[in-house]
């Protein structure tokens, strides 16, 4: 029996989630200083929220939003 598509998506999300969050945390420790870095951070936040469906009330994402708004 073949695995359902939801199992495949969940497997991929578990592999990608730590990488994406670690990259976001890196920007919280060392804020972006170029348009390229700000765009990358915004993309990471979007992937975490929309692509992985996580982080609804995550303080790290809220801090990243504030950081992007302040720059």
N, C-alpha and C positions, 0 to 999 in steps of 0.2 A: 504494500500500500504506500502510495506517494505521500510525502508530508504536505500539509496544507500550506498555503501561501502565508498565513498568519504566523506559522512557526518559523518560516524562513526570514520574514521581516523582523521578528523578535530576536532571532539569532544575530542578524546583522546589527540591530540596534544595540544589543549588549556588547558587541565588539567595538562599535563606533562611539558610544556614549562616553566612556572614560577619556578617549582621545580628545573629543570636542570639549568636554568640561575642563580638562587639564589646560588646553589652549586658552580657554576663556579666563581661567584663574591666572594664567601667565600674564594676561593683559591687565588684570586687576592689580597684580604686583608691580608691573612695569607698563604704565599706560601707553597707548598708541601715540606715536608722535609724527605720523604722516597720514595722508589721505588713504594710502594703500592699506596701512595697518588698521585704520578706523573701519574701512570697508570690509576687511577680513574679519574683524571682531563682530561687526554687524551681521556678516554672513554666518559666522559660527553661532551666534545667538539665535538667528533665524532657523538654522538647521536643527539646533537643539530643541527649540520650541515646536516648530512646524513639522520638521522631518522625523524627529524622534517622539514628538508628542509628550514631552516632559518639561518640567521646570515651571509649572504654573505659578507657584509661590516660592520659588527658589531665590534666596537672598542674593546669591552670586549673580544671577541673571538680572535682578533688579539693580544691583550695583553696576553691572555692565551697561544697562540702559541709561543710568544716570551719567556714567562716564561718557557715553556716546553723545548724550544731550548737552553735556558741559563743554564739549570740544568744538 
